[in-house]
Amino acid sequence: MEEVIALVTSVDPLAPYKVSADPILELVNVTATIEDDSEGGAGSTCWVEVVEPYRLVKHQPDAGYMLDNRKVQMTCSKSDEVRLGDQIKFRIVPQQVQTL
């Protein structure tokens, strides 16, 4: 399975958000950009899942994230301490078929 390494290029704060009975989390919006053109398939639109770091793996959505135009946008808790310049390793996965 192909893996892609992305560099965190922006971290924007979002308003506090409450999830069911969980305490209020301060969330951030993260954009990671693929920097290396040598990764086959990294430039196309596809689904990806976080492989590393583990703190992001355990909270990602079941369907993973969309890699589009060499960018992945995701939301995570500020406690995950994602910073500009961090590297995130993604795995390209088969496209999920949504059934209603």
Beta strands, then each sheet from edge to edge (+ up, - down):
strand 1: 3-13
strand 2: 27-34
strand 3: 46-52
strand 4: 65-68
strand 5: 71-77
strand 6: 87-93
sheet 1: 1+ 2- 5+ 4- 3+ 6- 1+
end
